[in-house]
């Protein structure tokens, strides 16, 4: 699994002083990952969205061609960066154009942005499109009614299959109160409760997402949402998943995470990209401190924010444990919640490498 590639061929790379994504590394980093994966006996690869920098036709064409050369099938879904506009424009493809680029990556029907296919005997993949547009043309993250009706019909026919679901936006919260907080809810599927209910009813246990750019495994009432960090952001991760059924008909998923440690010209990639995020995190941290639920005065927030320089980088890396003893008690407890702890406050390091009994 490789997520949020943000592929940008050289003439589409653009710079901005506050950007978090090292998009110029997307292609060389992906080549390193693919060289590793091509040495393994893989059945398929999942790419859960944000395949391109901003939906550029040249970037979609490059990626479509590259994954068609793999010795195993690749399956994709669109992210918000892949279809940023309802209609085609000078910069990006249009919403309806996406399937035509990925006919060999799940989209047998080029008229819709979601699909299902049997990837192995008894193993079914459902790829969903979480990118919609409101009446004003603003992009929103949700599943439309037509897609939900289609999904209900598909799930009704999967009684004897094990089902995997892939969608770009998060379905289960990966951050405290993510679906309500203004900084986190944009990464959540707006109608996630509806989808969770449908999946649980059908016995689906695994959803693979991206968008948030963090390594995290979240669970809600038997439904696991495995989100994978971005290939162009610290820590430049990717995952290898091993699914098996034992002699007692129990199903297991082994999760292994890897990182791209360097690319040509970036020999200290991990250190450099961690600093890259740290240098750009101050506005985000100030907003987190001054916003609900902490509502700290600006003067207090400015004193605490430097201690949070690597806070987001540590979240992105997965399995972080936080303690800020110098913070006021309420702030200290709040930031501890972002760590890899369960509801009882016990460290639970499953974000990167774990084995799940399903």
N, C-alpha and C positions, 0 to 999 in steps of 0.2 A: 504494500500500500504506500503510495506516494501522493501527498496532497499539496494543494496550493502552490503549483509550480511557477505560476506567473511568468510563463515563457515569453521572452522578448528577443526576437532576432535583432541584430545590432542597430539597424536603422529605426527601430521602434522604441529603443531605450530612451527614456527621458528622466531628467534629474529634477529633484525638488529638495530644498534644504531640510524639510521635516519628514521625508519619506522613511518608512520603517523597512521597506522591502529592498533587498539587494538584487534587483531583478536582472542585473547584468550577469549574475552567477547562475541563473536558471538553467541555461542550456549546458554549460560545462558540469554543473552539479548533477543534472539529470543523466548525463552521459556516464558519470562515475557510478551512479546508482544502477543504471541499466547494465553496465558491464558486470557489476556484482551479481545482479539478479539473473543475468543470462548464463551464469555459471551454475545455477541451481536448477533443481528439477521442479520448477514451478508449474502450477496449473493455469494461473491467470494473475493479472495485476489489476488493482482497483485504483482509480484516480478520481477522488470525490470533489472535483470542482476547482475553480480558479486556475484553470489550465493555462490561461494567457494573462498578459499584463492588463489590457483593457479591451479585450474582444477583437483585436486586430485580425483581419483576414489572413495576413501573412503569417501571423503567429499560430492561428488555428491550422493553417495548411502545413506549417512545419511540423507541428506536433502530430497531426493526423498521419503524415507520412512516416514520421519516426516510429510511432508505436505500431504501425502496420508491418514494420520490419522485424518485430520481436518474435522469438521462437515460441511464444505463448500468447494467448488472447489478452487484450487490454479492454477494460470497460470504464467508461467515463460518465459523469453527469456534469451539467453546467453549474458554474459558480456565478456569483454576482458580477465578477469581473469579465466573465465570458460572454454575457449577453446584457451589457449595461444599457442598451437602448432597445426599445420595442421595434423600431425600424432601422434598417441599415443606414449608416451615414459615412462621412469621409474617414472616420477613425475606426469604427467597429462594424462587425456584422450585425444583422438584425436578429431579434429573438427567434424567429422561425427558421433562420438559416443554420442554426447550430447542428441539428441532426444530420444535415447533408455532409458535414465535414467528418462525421464519425459513424458512417454506415458500417464500418468494420469493428466498431467499439461499442456495440450494443444496439445501435439505432437502425434496425432493419426497416422500420417504418419512418420515413423521413418527414412525415406530416405531424409527428407529435414529439414532445421533449421528454418523454418518459417511456420506459420499456420493461420487459421482463424476458429472461431467457434461462434455460437450463445450462448452467456452466459446467456441471458434472452430473453423472447419474444420481438422482435424488437430491441434488443441491441446486436451488433456484436463486437467482439474483433479481432483485427489483431495483431499478434505477429511477429515482424520482427527480422532478424539476421543482426546486423551491424558489424560483425567480418569477415573480409576477409584476404587473404594473397597474397602478390605480388609475382612476379616471383622469387625473392630472398628468399621467405619464411617469409618476415617481415609482422607482423600483422598490418592491417590498418582498419580504421573505415569507412565503406561505405556499400552501398547496391549494389550487383552485378546486371548485366543486366537481368539475368534469374529471379531473385527475383522481379525486377521492372516490368517485363512483367507479372509475376504472379499477382502482386499487382494491376496492371491496370485492369486485368480481374476481380479480386475480387471486386474492387471498382465499376466497371460497373454494378455489380449485387446487389448493396446495396441501391438502390433508396428509398426503404421504411423502411430502418433500420437506427438507430443511431449508428455511428461507433466510437469505441475507438481504438487507435493505441498505442502499447507498443514497445519500442525499447531502447537499452541501451544508445547509444550515443545521445547527445543533437541535436535537430532539429532546435530550435530557440536559438539565442544567449542569454545567461544568464549573461554574463560579457561584459563590453565594448569592442567592436571590437574582440570578442572571436574567430571568424572564421579566423582572420588574425594574431593575436598575437601568437608567438611561445609557450607561456606558456598556452594558452587557446585552441588553435585549435585542440590539440590532443583529447579534450573532445567533439568536434563537429563531426557530421557526415560529411564526406568529400563531399558527394553530397547532402547535406541538401537542397539546392535550388530546385533540381529536385524533391525531396520528398515533399517539401512544396507545389510546384506547383500542383503536382498530388492530394494531399490531399485537397487543396482549391477547385480544379475543381470538386472534388467529394462531397464537402460540409462538410468535416471532420473538427472538431473544437478542438478535444482533443487528445494530444499526451502525454504519460507518459514515462519519461526517468529517468536515474540514472547517474552513472559514475562520475559526477562532485563533489559529496559528499557535496552538499549544498541544503538548503531549498530555492527554488525559483520558482516563476511562471512568465514566460515570454510570451509575446503575440506579434504576428506579423501578421497584416492584418487579424484578426479574427481567427488565429490559436494559441491556447494556448499550450505551452510546460510546463508541470508540472513536475519538477524534484524534487526528494526526497533525502535528505541527507543519509549518510551511517549509518547503525545501529552500526558499530564498530568505528565510529569517532564522535567527538563532533558535534552536541549536542545529538547524538543517537536517531534520530527522527523516527517517522512513522506517517502515515496519515490515516484518515478515511474519505471516500468520500460518500456523499449522493446525488444521482442523482434523479431528479423528473421532471415531466411535470405538469404544473398547468392547471387551467380550461380554460385558453386562448391558450393552446397548446404551451406555452413558456417553454423552457427547462432550468433548473437551476442545477448548481453543487455547493454543499456546501462542503468546504474543512476544515477539522479540523486536527490539528497537535498535536501530543503527543511526549513525550520524556521518555526514560528509565532513571530514576533518580538514580538507584543504582542496583547493582547485588551483589551476595554474594562475600564478600571480597573487594568490592569497594563501600563503603557506601557514599562516596562523589564523585560519578562518574563525574558529570558535571564539578565540579571544577578541578578535577584531569585531565580529558581529555582536558579541555580548556588549562590548563598549558602544557600538553603534546604537543599540537599543537604549542603553543607559543614558547616553548623551541626549536622547530625544524624549525621555520619559517624564521630564519634570512637569510639563503642562498637564499630562494625564494624571500624575500623582497628586498634583495640587487640586485637581477637580475631584479626585476620589476622596481626598481629605476634607474638602469644603462642602461636598455634596451630601445628600441624604445617604446613609443614616447618621454619619458622624457630625456633619454640619459644623466643623471646626472653624474658628476665626481665621482669616487669611494670614495674620501674623503667626499664629500657632502652626498652621499648615506649612508655611515657608520654613519654619525651623525643623519640622519633621521630614519634609520631602526629600532632602539629601540622603536620608537613611534608606529611602525606598528606590534608590537609583537602579538597583538590579532586581527589583521586585518582579516586574513583568518578565524579565529574562528568566528568572528562576521558575516562575509559573510555566513559561513556555517549555522549559527543560523537563518538566514533570517531576513528580515525587519530591516536591519541595516541602520543607518544614520551616515555619516562620515563628520567630519570637523577637519582639522588639521591646525589651524590658524598659527602655527609656521613654516609651510612649505612655500617654495617659491610659488608665485601665481599659476604658471603652474602646479606644483605638487599638490597643494591644490585642484585645480579644477579637476585634473585627478582622484584623489582618491575619491572625492565626487561622481563621476559618478558611482562608484561601489555600492552606497547606494540604498535603496529602494525608488527611485524617478522616476517620469515619464519624458517624453521628455521635459516637461515644467519646470522641476526642482522642482515639487511639491511632497512631501512625499506621497507614495502610499503603504501602509502596507498590502499587499495581500499575502505575501509568505507563511504564516503559517495558518492563519484562514481567510477565505473569502467566499463569495458567488458570483459565476459567472453566469451572464445571457448569455446564449448561443444563 
